[in-house]
Amino acid sequence: MIQEIREWFNTAFTKEKYDTYLANLNTKHADTIEFRIAETPIFIDKVFAKKLLGACESIVDVIVQPNFYALTKNAVPPQFKVPNGTKFSNFIAFDFGICENNDGELEPQLIEMQGFPSLFAFQIWQEEVARKSWDIPANFSPYLNGFDKTSYQQLLKEIILANHAAENVILLELFPHKQKTRVDFYCTEDYVGIKTVCLT
């Protein structure tokens, strides 16, 4: 979306570089990435980043309204409710499509969102590998709102551990080693120090 960097990346791209990138991604936890990895990062400018953040904030503003829990408490059938659950998730992931509006401008359109840290740890590793594999300029970062790798990783750890020792916290999942996103579980173990445990 930034023409100059897009042209630079496309000119330098080769199938061999992409294959090396994939191989490097798999060095941390071999053969655990079962989902497609994009051939290229998306390079967005500050204006579009502001649009994305604005869209996220407007959705979050609805979720944190005082009456939101009362309005949505029946959305989950009683048999699927988690005992002692919190009203709000500590995590939310937005999936946007980039669309052209009537004025020919690009804008984010929400596809889906989830209250789970899907790939939040894997993305730390992916950024590291992508930066080295593609020689991404230092002024481009996936971290927003003043965060960098260190502060993002620290916040992730603080939220997951919630003042508990890592040995007293687990990542509980049903058949975790069969999940397509299991690489994220393993990266969470690496970065946070917790263990993944199967519900069964």
Order of alpha helices (4+ residues) and beta strands (2+ residues): alpha-alpha-alpha-alpha-beta-beta-alpha-alpha-beta-alpha-beta
